[in-house]
Amino acid sequence: MSVFWKKGAAVAASVGTLALVLAGCGASSSGNSSQGSNGSGQGQGGASQQKPVEGGSVTLDMIQNIRDLDPAFAYDTQSNEVVTQLYDQLVTWKGDTTKLVPMAAEKYDISKDGLTYTFHLRKNMKFWNGDPVTAQSFIDEFYRVLSPKMGSNGQGFYEIIQGADQYAAGKTDKISGLSAPNPYTLVIKLSKPEAFFLQTLAMPFASAVDKKFIESVGNHQVYKKNPTFDSTQAMGSGPFELQTINSNQIVLKKNPNYWRTDSYGQKLPYLSKITFNINNNDQVDALHFQQGQTAWIGWNFGGDGIPSSAYPQFMSNPNLKKLTVSAVQNSVQYVGLNTKLGPTKNKLVRQAIEYAIDKQAIIKLNNGRGKVANQPLPPGVVGYDNNLSPKAQYTYDPNKAKQLLKQAGYPHGLTIDMYSENSPDQVKFDQAVQGQLAKVGIKVKLHTSSWGTFLNVAEAGKAPMFWLAWIQDFPDASDFLNTLFNSNQAPVNNSTNYSNPQVDKWLNQAQYSNDQNERNQLYAKVTDQVMEDAAWVPIYYDVFTAAVQPWVHGFYIPKATTDPLEWIWIDKSHQKG
């Protein structure tokens, strides 16, 4: 694992047309509770047709600890990987597809006008402590996420609910669009139709939470007074329970009362225990896999696959290469340039940095795993701008960079602080950027730290320059462009503090349009303007390669969720650790 992302789920190439159709014409969906969301006996993605074997454990390495256990804050890939195993949402993504299916909701209905969503919940769901999961469990989480005192990253996704914007602004203590006619029916009313609203309900922000537990560990309304829930405790209804978390290790154990079963009637999850060892050494991670100590190496906790230091060995060794699997990600690695802080306040400086970075050279450091990025939206997402304005295009041109710096008033160069997390590959990329910018007269001071510490700086909008990556939660262009460049998302998601009133207008118009052609045209305008303003230097679009032990079954590279841990089963005679 090398580079971490701000988001929790990768997506396939298709845009969210399913939700567009559902919201536009009225729909109903239901799921089979005896088969979970999969309906196959071998798990969601494995090729084996054998009946899964229950029991056993796996060990995995991760290069950084997680930051958040609270689903109201789990908005990075590391935290998301764990939190999605601990909590249930109303809907989820089916296997290695981008199809939404019911989860905690046994079925749901959407009104013809796209404004009313009615979820009929399963009646056999319980939190680990035995408390029942009801419609109120979801309402409680919406109130937390939307609370003006919480500061949740998810607030913007749900202000479309009737009355939520007033509640989030502290003008009322009631969200009129949330109701529970009975304990197992949840009704959500929107203020206007939104093409992708159903997809946002698959995110951890929309999890069922036990209010009684939350209030027992701290003030659930004020996040800063409740660090224990966020960092050391959890109370969910998901397939795994939290057993241990410390600076060296996270251990999850099977929830024996989990409601989901497979097509054989076997209870999920199959595994009894999952151990994540925290180890900030990617070469050791690779060695552990080769020794059979870990079940796979790659996706978990936001890694971008086999570490670049070990990748040549894996590809040149036939025995290792046959254990690898690759997939193109709808994600983008980028350097953010703060538009409100330091020398990058100057647009000409930002444009100079665009011309000064050699993206192809950085991809080579990643063993060629990546495609040069020319805009924030990956080409696999509908809305990608195939006809960028000439003013929005940059090539590697150090002389042009020097010329722009001179125009900006820095003929003798400047100094800038760059922040990132401290994994081995990331440090290597940072040093490459540092060297490239030095050639045009920009001295870069590197500040590397743990993932959580780095995010605290970036999300406060205090990093003049930083390296991050973005990977979609749900398949819609808005999850990149609106979340990352709307001024109302600064500084937590829009960490460059980018603000352009015209861009905001286009984004807000596209956000609530059900005309996909109109949305695409608006997003093209946004992309052109954002790139001309040089708020980002998009570096590359990711190609992900994992390695999986032959005794692991049910593994797949997810298109719209995290690792399929609840569907993993193993040949226990081969397990290690």
N, C-alpha and C positions, 0 to 999 in steps of 0.2 A: 504493500500500500504506500502511495506516495503523496498524492494531492487530494485534498479534502474539498467537499462541496458544501455550499450553504443549504442545499435542498436534500429531500429524502428519497426521491424516486425517479428512476429513468423512465423514458417513454418511447414508444415506437414512432414510426414515421407518420402515422395518421393523426389528423387533428381531431378534436373532440366532437365529431359530427353526431355521435350517439346522443350526447346530452342536448345538442342543438335540436335534433328531431324530437326528443322526448319533451323538452320544454316548450316546443312550438306547437305540438298538436295534441298533447294529452297522451298519457301512457300509463302502463301498469307493468310491474315486474315482480316476479316471485322466485324463490329459491327452494331447493330441496334440503330440508334440515338434516336429513340422514346422510347427505353427501357433501355437506359444507358447500363451498363455492366451486368445488372442483368436479365432483361426481366421477372420479376415477380412482381405482384402487391403488395405483402405484404412486400416487402423489401428483403434484401439479405439473411437474415438468420432466420427470425422469422417463427414460425410454424403457425401463424394465417393466414387464407385465407380471412380475411376481407379486404375490400378496405381501404387502409390507410387514416387516418384522418390528414389533414393538420393543422398546427398551434400549439400553445402551446409552453411551454418551459420546460427545465429540469435543475436541479442543480446537480453538481458533486463536490466531495471533491478531492483535490490533496494535497500531503504532502510536495511538494517542487515546487517552481516556475520554469518555463522553462528558458533555457539559450539562445536559438536562435530562432528568427523569420525568419531569412534569410534562404531560402532553400539550399543555398550553404554551410551552416554550421549545419543544423538540423540533426545531426547524433547521437542523443541520444533519448531514448524512450519518454521522456517528451516533448521535442521540436517537435519531429516527430508527436506526437499525434495532436498538434495544426496545424503545418505547412501543413500536408496532407489535412486538411480541408480548407485551404486557397488557395492552388495552384493545378493546373491540370498537369498531366504528359501525355506522349504519350500513355502509356499502363497502365493497372492496373490489380489487381488480382480479379477474379470473386468471390464475396461473400465469403463463408467460404471454398473455395477451393484453390488449388495452380495452377489454370488455368489462364493464361494470356489472357486478352481480350483488344481490342482497347479502348482508353479513348478519349484524345484530337484528336488522329488519328482516323478517321472514318474507315480506313483500312490501311494495310501496306503490303509490299512485301519484300521478302528476296531473293537475287540472289542465284543461285545454288551453287556458290562457297563460299557462306556464308560471302562475303565481303561487299555487298552493301545492305543497308536497305533504303527503300523508304516509307515514311509516307505521306499519303494523309489526311490533316487536315480537321476538321469540319469548316464550314464557318460562324457559328453563335456564335462564342465564343468571349467574351469581358472581359477585366479587369473591376474591380469595377468602375473605373473612366470613362469607356466608350471606352477606347482605344482597338482596335482589337487585338486578339491573332492571330499571324501569325507564319510561319516557323521561321522567324527571332527572335521571342520571345524565342524559344528554343535554337537557335544558340547563342543568347546573354548569356544565362545561361551557356552553355558549355564553352564559353570563360571566364566567371567569375570563374567557378569551376576549370578550368585548368590554370588560371592565376598564374604565379610564385609569384605574389605579394599578392595573396589572402590567401593562406594557407588553402584551403578547404580540408576537410576530403575526399571529393569525387574524388579528382584528379586522384588517382590510378585506379579508375574504368573506366575512359574514355581515358586514354593514348593509348589505343588500336586503337583509331580513327586515321586515316592517318594524319600525321603532328602534332598530339597533343603532342607527347613527346618532339618535338623540341620547340613547343610553351611553354610548361610547363617549359622547361629548359631556357627560355628567349632567345632562339637563332633565333626566328622568331616571327612576329606579326600576322601570318596567319595560320589557321588550314585548310589545303587543303582538308581534308575529310568531311568538313561541307559545304553544299550548299543549296540554295533555288531557284530552277528553276522558281518558281512563289510563290506568297505569301502563298499559301496553300499546297505546296509540300516541304517536307524536305528530303534531301538525306544525309545519313551518310555512309561513306566508311571506312572500317577497314583496318588496315595494315596486319592483318592475321585473320583467323576465330577464333571466341571465342564462346565456347559452351553456355555460359550463358549471352551474351551481352544484349539480349532483356530484360532479367530480371532486369538488372541494370537500365533500362530506367523507371522502375516503382518506383524508389527511388526519394525522394524529390530533390536530386541534379539535376535531369533532368526535372525540372519544367519549365513551361512557365513564364517568368518574363517581366515586363514592364521597359525597359531600360530608358525611359523618366522619370519615377518615381524615379528609383534608382539614376540617375544622379542629380535629384532635391534634394535628401536628403543627398548626399555626393559623394565622389569620389568612383565610383563603382569598380575601379581597385585596390584600396588599402583598405583592410578591416579595418585596425587599424584607418583609418581616417573616418570611416563610422559606428560609434557605434549606431547611431539613427535608421538606418534601421534594424539592428540586434535586438535591444532590445525593441523598442517602436512602430515601424511602419511596415506596410506591404501593398502590392498592388498585389493581386492575381486575379485569375479568378475562384477560387474554390467555393464550395457550401455555405461556410460561409465567412462573412467578419469580420474583426477584429473591434470590437466596443470599447473595453476598455482593457487595460493591466496595472496593477500596482503591487505593492508588495503583495497585498491582494487578487486580483481577476483578472480573465481573462473572458471577455464576448465576445462571438461570436454571430453575428446576421445573419439571412438568407440573402443570396444573391438573391434578387428578379429576377435577370436576368440570373440565372444559366441555362445552356443549357440542362442539363440532365432531362429526364422525365421518369416516370415508365410506365408500360404496360397499365395503365388506362389513360395515357396522363397527369397525374398530375406532376407538377414541383417539382423537388428535390431542396433542402432538405424539409422534411415535417415540422420539427421544426422551430419555429420563432426565438428562442434564446437558447443558451447554456451558463450557468454560471458555471465557475470553481472557487470555493473558496479555497484559499491556507491555509491549516491548518496542522501544523506539530504536530498532535496528532492523532494517529491511533485509539485510543479508542473513541475519539469524532467522527471520521469518521464512525465507526461502529454504534454509537448511532444515528447519523444523519440518517443513512439508516433505522435503526429500527423504527425511528419516522416518516419515510416516507418523509423526507426532501430531500433525494438524490435519483436519479433514479436507480443507481446501484453502487456497490462497487467492485473494482477488477482491471480490466486491465488498465484503463485509466492512463496515465502518468507513465507507466513503473512499476506500482505496481505488486506484485506477488500474488494478490488476497486478500481475506479476511485477515486482520491483524492477526498475530499469537496470539495476546492477546485476540482476539474476536472469533477465529476459534472454540474453544471447545464449546462456547455458541451457535454458529450457527449450529454446528453439533448435539448438544444434544436437541435443541429446534425444534420439528417437523414443526412448522410454518415457522421457518427460513430456516431449512434444505431443504424444498421443493422449496425454491427460489434460491438454489445454482446450479451451473453447473461447471463441472471440465474438464480439458484437460491437457494432457502431452505436455510440450513445447520442442521444439528443441532449448534449451538454456542451458547455463552452468554458475553456480556461481563459482568464482575462486578467489584465492589470488595470485596476481602477485608479482614476485620477480625480482627486478631490477638487470640485469646482468652487469650493468656498474657503479653502484653507491652503496656506503656503503658496509657493510660486505657481502651482498648477491652477490657481484662480485665473491665471492668464490663459486664454484660449490658445494663443500662439505657442505657449510653452507646451500645452497638451498636444497640439498638433505636431510639434517638434518631436516629442516622445513617440508619437505614432510612427514617424518616419525613421526613428533611430533604432527601433527594435527589429531584429532579424528573427522572424517567427520560424522560418525553416530551420535555422540553426538550433533553436530550442527544441523543435520536434525531433531533431536528430539525437538530442540528449535523452529523449524518451524512446529511443530505439525505433524512431520513425512511426510510432503509434499516434497518429493524429493527422488532421487535415487543416491546412492554414485557414484561419478564420478571418472573415472580412466584415463581420457584423455580429451583434449579440445573438440573433436568432439562428439556430443550426439549420442547415439545408433540409433536414428531414422533417421539419415542422412547417405545416401550411401557414403561409404568411411571410416566409423567407423572401427577401427582396432580390430577385434575379436581375434587376436593372438599377443598381445603385447609381445615385447621382455622382458625377465626376468629383464634386466637392466632398463626397463621402468616402472616397477611395484613397488608400495610402499604399505605397510600396516601400520597400527598404531602401532608403535614400539618405545616408548620413549628411551629405552636403546640403540637401534641402532642410534637414533638421537644424544644421548650424545657421543657415540663412534665417529660419524662423526665430531661432533664439536671439539672433541679432536684432531682428525686427521687434521682438518682445522686450528689448532693453537689457539683454544679458549677453553682450558680445564676448565676455570673458567667462561665460558659463555660470553655473549655479549649483547649489547643494539641495538635495531633497531626501526626506526620510521615507523609507519603504518598509512596510510591515507584512509579515506572513507567519504561517505556522512552521515549526522547526523539524519537519520530517526530512530525511536525507535527500530525497529527490527534489523536494521543494527548495531546499537550500541551494542545490545545484542549479535549479532554474533561476533563482534569485541572483546568484552570482553571475550567471550568463547575462541577465538584464543589466546588472551593475557594470559589467565590462563593456557591453554595447553602448550604454549611455555615456560612459567615460570617454568614449571615442569622439563624442560631439561636445564634450565640455560639461556634462552633467555628472556631478559627484553624488552617488547614491549611498546613503548610510542605511545599512540593513538592520532591522529589528525583528528577530525571530523569537517565538515563544510557543508555549503549548497551544493547542487548537482553541481551547476555551478562552485563554488569556488574549490571544490574537483577536478572536471574534468580539470580545468585549470592547477592544479598541476600534475595530472596523465598524461595528454596529452603533457606536457612539458618534460616528462621523468624524473621528479624530485622526484618521490615518491619511496623510497627504497623498500617499501612493501605496497600493497594496496589491497582493496577488490573491485572487479567489477564483472559484469556479461555480457555475450554476448548472443544476440539473433539474429537469422539470418534475413537479409533483403530479401534474395532470396534463393531458395532451391538449394544450391550447396555447396559442402565441401570447396571450395576455400574461401567462405565468412567467414569461421572460420580460416582456416589454413593459407591461403595466406595473408589475411588482418591482422592477429594478430602476425604472426611470420616471415614474410619476412622482411629482414633488411631495404628494401626501404620504409616500413611503419612505421619506428621508427621516432619520439617517439609518434606521435599522436594516431595511432591505436595500434602499437606495443609498448605499454608503458613500457614494461620491457626492452626495448632496446636490445632485443635478436638478435644476429647476428651469423649465422653459414653459411659459403659459400656453403657447401654441401647442406644444407637445402634450401638455396636460389635457387640453381640449380634445385633441385627436384620440388620446388614450381613453378618456372618459366616454367619448362617443362610441369607440370600438367595443368598449367593455360591455355595453348594454344593447348592442345591435344583434339582431338575429339574422342579418343578411351577411353571409360569409364573404361575398365579393366585396361588399362595402368595408368589412373589417380588414380584409387583405390590403385594400387600397390605403386605408388609414394607417395600418401598421407599416406599410412601405414608406409613407411620409415620415412616420416616427423614426424609423431606422435611418433614413437619409439625414434627418436633422440631428439625431443623437451622434451619428458618426461624424458629421460636419463639425459638431461642437466638441468632439473628441473627449467624451466623458470616460470612455473605455478604450483600452487597446485590446481587442479580441485577439487572443494568441492562436489557439487551435481548438478544433472539435475533436472529442475523444474517441479513440478506438480502444475498447476494453478487452483484455485477455485474462482469463482465470485458469487455474489448474486445480483439478478435482481428483481426489483419490478414487481408485476403481471400486473400493468397498463402500462408497457413498452413493446412495440412491435418492432420486427425487430432486436433485439439484438442477437448477436452470439459471440463466442470466435473466433477471426480471426486466420487463419492458415498462412496467408501471407500478412497481412496488419494491420492497426490500427483499433480502434473501428469504427463500421459502423455508424458514427454519422449522415450522410446524409440520411440513410435509417431508422433511428429510428422515430417512431411515438408513441403517447401516447393517452390514454383515458383521455382527459383533465378534466373530472369531478373528477379525483383522484389526479391531480398534486398538488404538494406543492411548495411553494417558488416562 
